[in-house]
Amino acid sequence: MNTYDTYFTNIQFVNDSVGFIGFHGVYKSADKGSNWEHFGNIVNQNCFFINENTGYAANGYISTIHKSTNGGINWINVLKTWYV
């Protein structure tokens, strides 16, 4: 993972090895946090995984919720609302 002038909003490990960070996509570690892979195909602020494969990501700026069923590689939009 590269170092940027930014911050991460959350980190979660679903077991002893697999963890996730939500920020402009999802960062995933499969080796206890030693290495991280970035899946940047969504814009989000937070993510929450219920296991290694199924997770949700939220973007509060445009009120969207995304769902992944393959560990953060792909996402589908499950909710999108617009506030005026």
N, C-alpha and C positions, 0 to 999 in steps of 0.2 A: 504494500500500500504506500502510495506517495504521501508526503506531508504537505498539506495545504494550509493556508491561513483561514481556517474554518473550524467549526466545532461539530461534534456528533451529538444528536439529541437522545439517542438511546442505544443500549447494547443488551443483548439477551442471548444466553446459552440455553439450548433446549435439551442438551445432555452434556456429558463430560467433554466432548470433542467439538460439537457443532454449535457455532454462534453466529449471530446476525447483528448488524448495525444499520439503522435506517438513516439515510441522508442522501438526497439526489440519486436515488436508486438504492440498492441494497448491497452492503458488503457482507460476504459470507466467509467464515472460516470453518474448515473441516478438521483442523489440527490443533485444537485448544488455543487458538488465537495467535499462533506463530506466523501464519500467512493468511492473507485476505484476498478474496476475489470480488471484483466490483461488477454488478449487473445494473447498468444505468439506463434501462429502457423505461423508467417511470420517473416522475417528479414527486417526491414525497418528503415528509418531515419525520415520520416515525414508522416503525414496523413492529409487528408482533407475530411470532410463529408459534403454532400449537404443537408442532413436531418438526422433523427435519425437512418435510416437504410442503406442508400447508401453512401459509402465512398471509397476513393482511398488512397493507401499507396505506397510510392516510396522508393526504395533502390538505392542510387546513386553509391554504391560500385560495384554492378554487373548489374546496369541499368535495373531494373525490376519495373513494376507497377502492383499492385494487386488491386482487386476490391472486396468489400463486399456489399451484399444486405440485410444482417441481423444484422446490428449494430456492425460489427467487429468480430462476432463469427467465421465465416468462410470466407475464401478468395480464389479467383481464380486469376491465373496469366493472365493478359491481354496483357503484353508486356515484352519481354526479349530480350536484345541485348548484344552482346559481342564486346568489343573493344580490339584490339591487340596493 
